[in-house]
Amino acid sequence: MLAERKWRTVHVTALSSREATECRPVLADGGTETPYRFRCFVTWDDHISALRERLRGIDLPYEWAIIGVSNGGGNDYEVVHGTNT
């Protein structure tokens, strides 16, 4: 999915609990080159740390962030910024 705002286009990827903790490189980069400089990964808030560490361990050609949403209901979320460029 793509999200656009002003001059930015962000490639958004929603990850299940299993995908967020395993995060194979093919899931992180889509398996192909991407023209988008920004990526956002969305997962449950209790998987943020594992996903962040896995993304930091991969040489990715784009800036990335993670949005962790509460799996307990409500409107709580946390944004974690990271970069690999």
Phi, psi and omega in degrees: 000146176247140174241132181237138176206127182052237183269359185259140168239123184246130175276117184255131179233120175271132182241136174288173178302315181295314180297321181293325182274333178269318174038061175299149181306325180298329177285328183286326184245004179075000179082356182219166173295149179233140179281357185266131182277346185236135177231145177229126178253131182245128180208179176291147185297334180280002178247005182301310185300314181297317180294317179301314180295320179293318179294323178295334180275359180246136178278095184260143183271024182213160173280146183220161175215161177237135171249119177258121181257149181290129176268008177262012183089179181083188184250020183284139174206161180227138178250128178242123180266143176211169177207149177227006184279000000 
